[in-house]
């Protein structure tokens, strides 16, 4: 989903060092995508984030860098929670998750589960990576499609505030944050960190060299609560008591307008350039997740908030509010089960199609402000309007 808002032993440290740092010592030969997947996928993990009610509110990716359970991910994946679960590719789950090191500026976190003899990835070097190099991403898009492999190239190297990010064309999406980015030799050279939804395949990764020092130092394990950052507080109207004084906030679900009941996506689309965040939450309820929206130069141009669809017609709605005006400028809908065939029956087939290396496609309508993103099986991942 991505919010670029995503990520600090003595006996444990000793045992990690005995196994040696997770770094490549020799330059391996180029390997096939299938061999990369077979060797690397057991080390990629799914991270489930819990809210204050103990319910899963978000999901991200990470990857093991030591047999004792050290995991690299993004800071923003774990920044807003005090509790998380890590699930391995074999479905083993670990509910005790601690933090070893964080670098907020570069959005990196090193966390730890209490593991032993786990498969882990060796880190390559990001220094010397060149534009045009083939790369692979291995992550958990939407927190559902666990261990998805995609292919692309390094499209650019973008200077930011005190560091650089790789711009990559390998498709990633919500839930991919924290996943490893590999070069053609199967070495980890980056960590998936952000996407710009307003463009096509504008994705970014943190160079792995920024994380190597964290893996070497491995701080003392601390609870997630020690680095917890609450989400921005929302203004809640309080209800007057019989005596006329303010009591506790009244908790009630917003009434669902009749027009929204017909189509939540098109109802929200009709509010483009009209709704502010406050007006949106008056009808959709509180957001469940947020992240920055970026332009191609990685400047923050808006805030994207995710909402559960109150009508249940869609699994989730995402609303992008412009930083300058505060108004809604784009909306994305995530359906439960919808196909490209159904889209064509509704809206026709007058589209310009972009095919991604993983077989997914983006269909951009020529006669309306609408895009449809489908996977290789033509199931709709999301549709968006602006």
RAHU-V643948 format. One record per pair of residues at least 24 apart in sequence whose C-alpha atoms are under 6 Angstrom apart, sorted by sequence separation. I is the first residue (numbers start at 1). J is the second residue. D is the distance in Angstrom with one decimal. If there is no record, write none. Layout:
# RAHU-V643948
i=[I & I]
j=[J & J]
d=[D & D]
This chain:
# RAHU-V643948
i=[131 & 131 & 254 & 171 & 75 & 141 & 142 & 143 & 169 & 50 & 74 & 75 & 141 & 142 & 50 & 74 & 75 & 141 & 49 & 74 & 140 & 141 & 168 & 48 & 73 & 140 & 167 & 168 & 48 & 72 & 139 & 167 & 47 & 72 & 166 & 340 & 47 & 71 & 166 & 339 & 46 & 71 & 139 & 165 & 339 & 46 & 70 & 71 & 165 & 338 & 339 & 45 & 70 & 138 & 338 & 22 & 45 & 69 & 69 & 137 & 69 & 136 & 69 & 136 & 42 & 68 & 135 & 68 & 135 & 334 & 67 & 135 & 333 & 67 & 134 & 261 & 276 & 333 & 67 & 276 & 332 & 67 & 275 & 332 & 275 & 331 & 66 & 273 & 331 & 65 & 273 & 330 & 64 & 65 & 272 & 273 & 330 & 272 & 329 & 124 & 126 & 124 & 125 & 123 & 124 & 7 & 6 & 7 & 6 & 7 & 6 & 5 & 6 & 43 & 43 & 61 & 61 & 126 & 126 & 126 & 59 & 125 & 8 & 8 & 8 & 8 & 7 & 7 & 7 & 24 & 196 & 23 & 24 & 7 & 22 & 23 & 24 & 6 & 7 & 22 & 7 & 74 & 73 & 60 & 61 & 59 & 60 & 61 & 62 & 60 & 61 & 62 & 61 & 100 & 101 & 100 & 100 & 100 & 99 & 98 & 99 & 98 & 98 & 99 & 98 & 82 & 82 & 81 & 80 & 79 & 80 & 36 & 79 & 80 & 30 & 31 & 30 & 29 & 28 & 2 & 1 & 1 & 151 & 150 & 9 & 9 & 5 & 3 & 4 & 3 & 4 & 2 & 3]
j=[155 & 156 & 283 & 201 & 107 & 173 & 174 & 175 & 201 & 83 & 107 & 108 & 174 & 175 & 84 & 108 & 109 & 175 & 84 & 109 & 175 & 176 & 203 & 84 & 109 & 176 & 203 & 204 & 85 & 109 & 176 & 204 & 85 & 110 & 204 & 378 & 86 & 110 & 205 & 378 & 86 & 111 & 179 & 205 & 379 & 87 & 111 & 112 & 206 & 379 & 380 & 87 & 112 & 180 & 380 & 65 & 88 & 112 & 113 & 181 & 114 & 181 & 115 & 182 & 89 & 115 & 182 & 116 & 183 & 382 & 116 & 184 & 382 & 117 & 184 & 311 & 326 & 383 & 118 & 327 & 383 & 119 & 327 & 384 & 328 & 384 & 120 & 327 & 385 & 120 & 328 & 385 & 120 & 121 & 328 & 329 & 386 & 329 & 386 & 187 & 189 & 188 & 189 & 188 & 189 & 74 & 74 & 75 & 75 & 76 & 76 & 76 & 77 & 119 & 120 & 139 & 140 & 207 & 208 & 209 & 143 & 209 & 99 & 100 & 101 & 102 & 102 & 103 & 104 & 122 & 294 & 122 & 123 & 107 & 122 & 123 & 124 & 107 & 108 & 123 & 109 & 178 & 178 & 175 & 176 & 175 & 176 & 177 & 178 & 177 & 178 & 179 & 179 & 218 & 219 & 219 & 220 & 221 & 221 & 221 & 222 & 222 & 223 & 224 & 224 & 224 & 225 & 228 & 228 & 228 & 229 & 186 & 229 & 230 & 184 & 185 & 185 & 185 & 185 & 174 & 174 & 175 & 357 & 358 & 220 & 221 & 291 & 290 & 291 & 291 & 292 & 291 & 292]
d=[5.6 & 5.6 & 5.4 & 6.0 & 4.8 & 5.4 & 4.8 & 4.7 & 5.1 & 5.7 & 5.2 & 4.8 & 5.6 & 4.5 & 5.8 & 4.4 & 4.7 & 4.6 & 4.7 & 5.3 & 5.4 & 5.0 & 5.3 & 5.5 & 5.3 & 5.2 & 5.7 & 5.6 & 5.1 & 5.9 & 5.0 & 4.5 & 5.8 & 4.7 & 5.5 & 5.5 & 4.7 & 5.6 & 5.1 & 5.8 & 5.8 & 5.2 & 4.9 & 5.6 & 4.5 & 5.1 & 5.8 & 5.8 & 5.0 & 5.9 & 5.3 & 5.7 & 4.4 & 5.9 & 5.5 & 5.7 & 4.8 & 5.3 & 4.9 & 4.7 & 6.0 & 5.6 & 4.7 & 5.0 & 5.4 & 4.6 & 5.4 & 4.6 & 4.6 & 4.6 & 5.6 & 5.9 & 5.4 & 4.8 & 5.9 & 6.0 & 5.8 & 5.4 & 4.3 & 4.8 & 5.6 & 6.0 & 5.7 & 4.2 & 5.6 & 5.6 & 5.5 & 5.2 & 5.5 & 4.9 & 5.1 & 5.7 & 4.7 & 5.3 & 5.1 & 5.8 & 4.1 & 5.6 & 5.6 & 4.8 & 4.8 & 5.1 & 5.7 & 5.0 & 5.6 & 4.7 & 4.9 & 1.5 & 3.9 & 5.1 & 1.3 & 5.3 & 4.5 & 5.4 & 5.0 & 5.9 & 6.0 & 5.5 & 5.7 & 5.6 & 5.2 & 6.0 & 5.7 & 4.3 & 2.7 & 4.5 & 5.2 & 5.7 & 5.1 & 5.6 & 5.7 & 4.7 & 5.8 & 4.5 & 4.5 & 4.5 & 5.5 & 5.6 & 4.2 & 5.8 & 4.1 & 4.7 & 3.9 & 4.3 & 5.5 & 5.4 & 5.9 & 5.6 & 4.7 & 5.5 & 4.8 & 4.9 & 4.9 & 5.9 & 5.8 & 4.8 & 5.7 & 4.9 & 5.5 & 5.7 & 5.3 & 5.4 & 4.9 & 5.8 & 5.5 & 5.0 & 4.6 & 6.0 & 5.5 & 5.4 & 5.1 & 5.9 & 5.6 & 5.4 & 5.5 & 5.5 & 4.2 & 5.6 & 5.9 & 5.1 & 3.2 & 5.9 & 5.7 & 5.2 & 4.0 & 5.9 & 5.8 & 5.7 & 5.4 & 3.0 & 5.5 & 5.9 & 5.4]
